[in-house]
């Protein structure tokens, strides 16, 4: 992308996650000039985290010797659209935090707060795998599962600004307990935390089959989604079973979304997908055997192009265009 560092065209993007917060200064072509990353440390509470964001912003501006017009911030959770109040963020355990007002007060910049995965969707649409496509779905599979919908050239927000919560679609009636109040959610089967729980349960019940997972992790409690990926790459039959089951769950969710929204493109991203891109071909095969034939016509399923930068790039672009 062209590096356009003209003043007054720069926007700050912040990706506020449960473990890491990344701040970047982004130009109008989606090019990142400078970035600064810090641990989030949610146990320190919202005020300390907000202070850390402000410090990171100042570091980025100092490094670039530039100013910014706006700041966009993506956070996992439900955001009140006009006020930027974080109604609930499960990863941070935030309830009704006036994030937009606090940042605007301390930075003297206009601030836009949005859902982190919707921000990433915006980034992929404008600058990543979705460029030029006006009907697309993004599904990001990390610790949790979320997504975004672009329909007829518009990023859908919904009545209460919660559109795209694909992770909380029910795929198994009365199924596994999710971190939300529902049971049987897609996230409760395919999110990173759910892969960890499922793997730990299987190893506990089938210790012989789980020997490699145990050897890699050191104990049942330390088995994670990353452990499953590593074991899969080493040809472990149990890990292969877990991965294939996870692909089935992801495909079940995607079939419903594809049938409902009829996208031209599905973009798959997030840490779980990045860690094991094989999920894309596994999911693609299942989707093409189960979704409506008319919905599949011309449909492409592709990996996200911006990697872990989609959040900051998208948050900045979202703020710029709002």
Secondary structure, DSSP 8 states (H G I E B T S, - for coil): ------TT--EEEEEE-SSEEEEEEE-TTS-EEEEEEEE--GGG-HHHHHHHHHHHHHHHHHHHT---SEEEEEESSEE-TTT--EEEETTTTEEEE-HHHHHHHHH-SEEEEEEHHHHHHHHHHHHSTTTT-SSEEEEEESSSEEEEEEETTEE---TTS-TT-GGGSBSSTT-SB-SSS-BSBSHHHHSHHHHHHHHHHHHHH-TTTTHHHHHHHSSGGG--HHHHHHHHHTT-HHHHHHHHHHHHHHHHHHHHHHHHH--SEEEEESHHHHH-THHHHHHHHHHHHHS-HHHHTT-EEEE-SSGGGHHHHHHHHHHHH-
